[in-house]
Amino acid sequence: MPTMPTPRMQLVLSENWTMTGGRADLPAVVRWACEAEDAGFDSVMISEHVVLGPDAGANGVMGNPRDYALPGNQDPYMPWPNSLMLLSAIASVTQRVRLAASAVIAPLRHPLLLARELGTLDLLSEGRLMVLPNVSWSRDEYAALGVPFTRRGKLLDEHLEIWAKLWGPSPVSHESEYFPFQDVYFEPKAHRPDGPRLCFGGAGMHDAMVRRIVRHGHAFNPLGRPAPEEMEKLTDAMASAGRDIADLEMIGGTRAVFPDDRSCADLDQALECIPEQLAAGFTTFCVKPSQFTDDPKGVGAFCRDVMRRVESLAG
């Protein structure tokens, strides 16, 4: 039987508030990133919200506070520090680990400003940045920032179009309804000639996401496990555009099962789903430490334990 590749592991640094407290212990988060790098993790990930409103918990807060917060299922008091600033701090004290800026809510910013932030972080990290731009789900967040919620998909598409122009030669011009500009000089560029790596994902294989992956994507990170017919849809769309789905980095997850609302999950049980996903072409897997430990000083040991276990799974 052929040996499977060793999984690449991504440490989720957001939503670990059971270990960082209500204000979020940001120096501890930076330390965890260093410990993850030392343990052999491939990447660290930070998600974002700018603000939360009442709709954050409209469906009731998740039972176990260690779990991932789903749309409408999270405490609005959950801390969300600025992801790009935090990743910049991590970039300055690490050398190898990749930086995943996940769920960057692009429509809430101007694309020139966001491209400047992303390009600078990509330069600072010498090309280690991966960005998952999305539209998110909270109407309250959009309302607070004065951005029309119903136009968020078109705004994201325009961001992607403008970013692609900005990584090329200056000056750059853009005609559009939302973000028109003429003859801007965007310097310096990102580390890579075509900008940071872009990842797309979310719930379901809707047409807009497929279009963005095919046109701009380097990676795919679905919410949950996509059905075979959904993967077939993406494979066919990539092939129609002359791209091979094998060129996409496929990012999967672990499956934490909590015995009750007060306890951590079992790590072995959570990692059991990795071999099946490896066989399906997934190569990178997310794990959130607070699902499995309550000790903020034990994250380094946890990361080493994860790597030992996944290396044995690959066999």
C-alpha positions as CSV (number, residue, x, y, z in Angstrom):
1,M,0.0,0.0,0.0
2,P,1.5,3.4,-1.0
3,T,2.4,5.7,1.9
4,M,0.2,8.8,2.1
5,P,1.9,12.2,2.3
6,T,2.3,13.7,5.7
7,P,-0.6,16.1,6.4
8,R,0.3,19.8,6.6
9,M,-1.2,21.2,9.7
10,Q,-2.7,24.7,10.3
11,L,-3.2,26.0,13.8
12,V,-6.3,28.1,14.2
13,L,-5.5,31.1,16.4
14,S,-8.9,32.7,16.4
15,E,-11.8,31.9,18.7
16,N,-9.5,30.5,21.4
17,W,-11.1,32.8,24.0
18,T,-11.5,30.0,26.6
19,M,-7.7,30.3,26.9
20,T,-7.1,34.0,26.3
21,G,-9.9,35.7,28.2
22,G,-12.4,38.3,27.2
23,R,-9.8,40.9,26.1
24,A,-7.7,38.3,24.2
25,D,-4.1,37.7,25.3
26,L,-2.4,38.7,22.0
27,P,1.2,38.1,23.2
28,A,0.1,34.6,24.0
29,V,-1.4,34.1,20.5
30,V,1.9,35.3,19.0
31,R,3.8,32.9,21.2
32,W,1.5,30.0,20.1
33,A,2.4,30.8,16.5
34,C,6.1,30.5,17.3
35,E,5.5,27.2,19.1
36,A,3.5,25.9,16.2
37,E,6.4,26.7,13.8
38,D,8.8,25.0,16.1
39,A,6.6,21.9,16.3
40,G,6.5,21.6,12.5
41,F,3.1,23.1,11.7
42,D,2.8,24.4,8.2
43,S,0.7,27.5,8.9
44,V,-1.3,29.5,11.4
45,M,-4.7,31.0,10.7
46,I,-6.5,34.1,12.0
47,S,-10.1,35.1,11.0
48,E,-11.8,38.4,11.5
49,H,-14.8,40.5,12.3
50,V,-14.7,44.3,12.6
51,V,-17.7,44.5,15.0
52,L,-20.5,42.2,16.0
53,G,-24.2,43.0,16.5
54,P,-27.2,41.2,18.0
55,D,-27.5,39.0,14.9
56,A,-24.2,37.3,16.0
57,G,-26.1,35.2,18.5
58,A,-29.6,35.3,17.0
59,N,-29.8,31.5,16.9
60,G,-28.4,31.0,20.3
61,V,-24.8,30.8,21.5
62,M,-23.0,27.4,20.8
63,G,-23.3,25.1,23.8
64,N,-19.6,24.5,24.3
65,P,-17.6,27.7,24.2
66,R,-14.6,25.8,22.8
67,D,-16.4,25.1,19.6
68,Y,-16.2,27.1,16.3
69,A,-18.7,29.9,16.3
70,L,-21.1,29.5,13.3
71,P,-23.2,32.4,11.8
72,G,-25.8,33.5,14.2
73,N,-24.4,31.1,16.8
74,Q,-21.8,33.1,18.7
75,D,-21.5,35.4,21.7
76,P,-21.3,39.0,20.4
77,Y,-18.7,39.6,23.2
78,M,-16.3,37.2,21.6
79,P,-13.0,39.2,21.0
80,W,-11.9,39.7,17.3
81,P,-8.6,41.5,17.2
82,N,-7.4,42.9,13.9
83,S,-6.2,39.9,12.0
84,L,-3.7,41.6,9.7
85,M,-2.0,43.5,12.5
86,L,-1.8,40.3,14.5
87,L,-0.4,38.3,11.6
88,S,2.2,41.1,11.1
89,A,3.4,40.6,14.6
90,I,3.6,36.9,14.0
91,A,5.5,37.5,10.7
92,S,8.1,39.5,12.6
93,V,9.0,36.6,15.0
94,T,8.7,33.6,12.7
95,Q,10.6,32.5,9.6
96,R,8.9,29.6,7.9
97,V,5.3,29.2,9.0
98,R,2.7,30.4,6.5
99,L,0.2,33.1,7.5
100,A,-3.5,32.5,6.7
101,A,-5.6,35.6,6.8
102,S,-9.0,33.8,6.8
103,A,-12.4,35.3,6.3
104,V,-11.1,38.8,5.4
105,I,-14.3,40.7,4.8
106,A,-13.1,42.6,1.8
107,P,-16.4,44.5,1.1
108,L,-16.0,46.4,4.3
109,R,-12.9,48.2,3.0
110,H,-11.8,50.1,0.0
111,P,-9.8,47.8,-2.3
112,L,-6.8,50.1,-2.5
113,L,-6.5,50.3,1.2
114,L,-6.9,46.6,1.7
115,A,-4.4,45.8,-1.1
116,R,-1.9,48.1,0.6
117,E,-2.3,46.2,3.9
118,L,-2.1,42.8,2.2
119,G,0.8,43.7,0.0
120,T,2.8,45.0,3.0
121,L,2.2,41.9,5.0
122,D,3.2,39.7,2.1
123,L,6.4,41.7,1.8
124,L,7.1,41.6,5.5
125,S,6.6,37.8,5.6
126,E,8.6,37.3,2.3
127,G,5.6,35.7,0.5
128,R,4.2,33.6,3.3
129,L,0.7,35.2,3.2
130,M,-2.4,33.4,2.1
131,V,-5.7,35.4,2.1
132,L,-9.2,34.0,2.2
133,P,-11.4,37.0,1.1
134,N,-15.1,36.6,1.7
135,V,-18.4,38.4,2.1
136,S,-19.3,37.0,5.6
137,W,-22.8,36.8,6.9
138,S,-23.7,39.6,9.5
139,R,-26.1,42.2,8.3
140,D,-25.5,44.1,11.6
141,E,-21.8,44.4,10.8
142,Y,-22.4,45.8,7.4
143,A,-25.0,48.2,8.7
144,A,-22.6,49.5,11.4
145,L,-19.9,50.2,8.7
146,G,-22.4,51.7,6.2
147,V,-21.8,49.1,3.5
148,P,-24.8,47.7,1.6
149,F,-25.2,44.0,2.6
150,T,-27.0,43.0,-0.6
151,R,-24.1,44.3,-2.8
152,R,-21.4,42.4,-0.9
153,G,-20.8,39.8,-3.6
154,K,-20.3,42.4,-6.3
155,L,-18.0,44.4,-4.0
156,L,-15.8,41.4,-3.4
157,D,-15.6,40.6,-7.1
158,E,-14.4,44.2,-7.7
159,H,-11.8,43.9,-5.0
160,L,-10.4,40.8,-6.7
161,E,-10.3,42.5,-10.1
162,I,-8.6,45.6,-8.7
163,W,-6.0,43.6,-6.7
164,A,-5.0,41.7,-9.8
165,K,-4.4,45.1,-11.6
166,L,-2.4,46.5,-8.6
167,W,0.1,43.6,-8.6
168,G,1.0,44.6,-12.2
169,P,2.7,47.7,-13.5
170,S,1.9,51.2,-12.3
171,P,0.0,53.4,-13.0
172,V,-3.3,51.6,-12.6
173,S,-6.8,52.9,-13.5
174,H,-10.2,51.3,-12.8
175,E,-13.7,52.2,-14.1
176,S,-16.6,50.9,-12.0
177,E,-19.7,51.9,-10.1
178,Y,-18.2,51.4,-6.7
179,F,-14.4,52.1,-6.8
180,P,-13.4,54.1,-9.8
181,F,-9.9,55.7,-9.8
182,Q,-7.4,56.9,-12.4
183,D,-3.6,56.6,-12.7
184,V,-2.7,55.5,-9.2
185,Y,0.9,54.4,-8.5
186,F,0.8,51.4,-6.2
187,E,4.3,50.8,-4.8
188,P,5.7,48.7,-3.4
189,K,4.0,45.6,-4.8
190,A,3.5,42.3,-2.9
191,H,6.3,39.8,-2.6
192,R,5.1,37.6,-5.4
193,P,4.6,39.1,-8.9
194,D,0.9,38.0,-8.8
195,G,0.2,38.9,-5.2
196,P,-0.5,36.9,-2.1
197,R,-1.9,33.4,-2.5
198,L,-5.7,33.5,-2.5
199,C,-8.0,30.9,-0.9
200,F,-11.7,30.6,-1.3
201,G,-14.3,28.7,0.7
202,G,-17.5,28.6,2.6
203,A,-20.7,26.7,2.8
204,G,-21.9,25.0,-0.4
205,M,-20.5,25.1,-3.9
206,H,-22.3,28.2,-5.2
207,D,-21.6,29.6,-8.6
208,A,-19.9,32.8,-7.4
209,M,-17.4,30.9,-5.3
210,V,-16.6,28.5,-8.1
211,R,-16.1,31.4,-10.5
212,R,-13.7,33.1,-8.0
213,I,-11.7,29.9,-7.4
214,V,-11.3,29.3,-11.1
215,R,-10.3,32.8,-11.9
216,H,-8.2,33.8,-8.8
217,G,-7.8,30.8,-6.5
218,H,-4.7,29.0,-5.3
219,A,-6.5,27.1,-2.5
220,F,-9.9,25.8,-1.5
221,N,-11.1,25.7,2.1
222,P,-14.8,24.5,2.4
223,L,-16.9,24.8,5.4
224,G,-17.6,21.2,6.3
225,R,-17.1,18.3,3.9
226,P,-18.1,19.0,0.2
227,A,-20.3,16.4,-1.4
228,P,-18.9,14.4,-4.4
229,E,-21.2,16.3,-6.8
230,E,-19.9,19.6,-5.4
231,M,-16.3,18.6,-6.0
232,E,-17.2,17.4,-9.5
233,K,-18.7,20.8,-10.2
234,L,-15.5,22.5,-9.2
235,T,-13.3,20.0,-11.1
236,D,-15.3,20.5,-14.3
237,A,-15.2,24.3,-14.0
238,M,-11.4,24.2,-13.5
239,A,-11.0,22.0,-16.5
240,S,-13.2,24.2,-18.6
241,A,-10.8,27.1,-17.8
242,G,-7.7,25.1,-18.6
243,R,-6.8,24.5,-15.0
244,D,-6.3,21.3,-13.1
245,I,-8.0,21.0,-9.7
246,A,-4.8,19.2,-8.5
247,D,-3.1,22.6,-8.6
248,L,-5.3,23.8,-5.8
249,E,-4.2,23.4,-2.2
250,M,-7.1,21.6,-0.6
251,I,-7.7,22.5,3.0
252,G,-9.8,20.3,5.3
253,G,-10.5,20.2,9.0
254,T,-10.6,18.0,12.0
255,R,-13.8,17.0,13.7
256,A,-14.0,17.8,17.4
257,V,-16.7,15.9,19.3
258,F,-17.4,17.3,22.8
259,P,-18.8,14.9,25.4
260,D,-20.7,17.8,27.1
261,D,-20.7,21.6,27.2
262,R,-17.9,21.8,29.8
263,S,-15.2,19.4,28.5
264,C,-12.6,19.4,25.8
265,A,-12.8,17.0,22.8
266,D,-10.6,13.9,22.3
267,L,-7.8,14.6,19.9
268,D,-7.4,11.1,18.5
269,Q,-11.1,11.0,17.6
270,A,-10.8,14.4,15.9
271,L,-7.9,13.3,13.7
272,E,-9.6,10.1,12.6
273,C,-11.1,11.9,9.6
274,I,-7.7,12.9,8.1
275,P,-6.8,9.7,6.2
276,E,-10.1,9.7,4.3
277,Q,-9.6,13.4,3.3
278,L,-6.0,12.7,2.3
279,A,-7.2,10.0,0.0
280,A,-9.6,12.5,-1.5
281,G,-6.8,15.0,-2.3
282,F,-6.9,17.2,0.8
283,T,-3.4,18.1,2.1
284,T,-3.7,20.7,4.8
285,F,-5.8,20.4,7.9
286,C,-7.0,22.9,10.5
287,V,-7.0,22.3,14.2
288,K,-8.1,24.7,17.0
289,P,-6.2,24.2,20.2
290,S,-8.8,25.3,22.7
291,Q,-11.1,22.5,21.5
292,F,-8.6,20.1,23.0
293,T,-6.9,21.9,25.9
294,D,-7.7,24.6,28.5
295,D,-4.0,25.3,29.2
296,P,-2.7,28.4,27.4
297,K,0.9,27.4,28.4
298,G,0.5,23.9,26.9
299,V,-0.1,24.9,23.3
300,G,3.5,24.1,22.3
301,A,3.2,20.6,23.7
302,F,-0.2,20.2,22.1
303,C,1.3,21.1,18.7
304,R,4.1,18.6,19.1
305,D,1.5,16.0,20.0
306,V,-0.6,16.7,16.9
307,M,2.4,16.4,14.7
308,R,3.4,13.0,16.2
309,R,-0.1,11.7,15.7
310,V,-0.6,12.9,12.1
311,E,2.8,11.6,11.0
312,S,1.7,8.2,12.3
313,L,-1.6,8.5,10.4
314,A,0.3,9.1,7.1
315,G,2.2,5.9,8.0
